[in-house]
Amino acid sequence: MREPWHVYILRCADGTLYTGIAIDVDARFERHASGRGARYTRGRGPLVLVHVERAGSKGDALRREAAIRRLGRAGKEALLAGGAISDRGSARSR
C-alpha cells in the first residue's frame, strides 16, 4: 500500500505562509529548514510547521494545496485558527 500524501503550511520568520505537499512532512520540513527546500523558504527562516492535513493520494494533495493557496492570507489564518475552512476531517494543526 502506498503511503498517504499530506498538505502542510509553514510560517516563515517574515510572517508569510508557505503551503506544500509531501509524503514525509518531517523530512520535507528539515529540507526547508536547512535551505534545501523550496526556493521561497530559503532565507526566510526560522520556519515553523503550523498545519498538516492528510490528503490520501498525490492528486488529492495537489488539489487541496491549490485550494489553500487560493484562500488568501485571511482564509489561511482562519484555517490555522480553527480549521473551520477545512473540508477534510483528518486535518490537524501543530
Secondary structure, 3 states (H helix, E strand, C coil): CCCCEEEEEEECCCCCEEEEEECCHHHHHHHHHCCCCCHHHCCCCCCEEEEEEEEECHHHHHHHHHHHHHCHHHHHHHHHHHCCCCCCCCEEEC
